[in-house]
Amino acid sequence: MNARPEIALAALVYLMTQYSRTRCPLVARAICEHLDHVTDHARTDPVLRDVAAGARTTWTHLCAPTVPSATVPRNAPLH
């Protein structure tokens, strides 16, 4: 993912809303990937980086793959 951190943060709001509605493990995995992106991006504000890192810790148990990655296409639809 090469998106600016602001775009990833906007997507996180949407994804977290979807997860609260669906509890879909693919959405949880996408949230974790976005949190990693925000945490690792060089242009992310340090405060936002810390918040994303803390949220990633909270989401760790939800991001564990429940379906082997090999069986879930990277572009699988998210409910």
RAMO-V775211 format. One line per field, one symbol per residue. burial: I if it has 9 or more other ideal C-beta (glycine too) atoms within 8 Angstrom, else O. A space follows every 10 residues. Layout:
# RAMO-V775211
burial->???
This chain:
# RAMO-V775211
burial->OOOOIOOIIO IIOOIIOIIO OOOIIIIIII IIIIIIIIIO IOOIOOOIIO OIIOIIOOII OIIOIOOOOO OIOOOOOIO
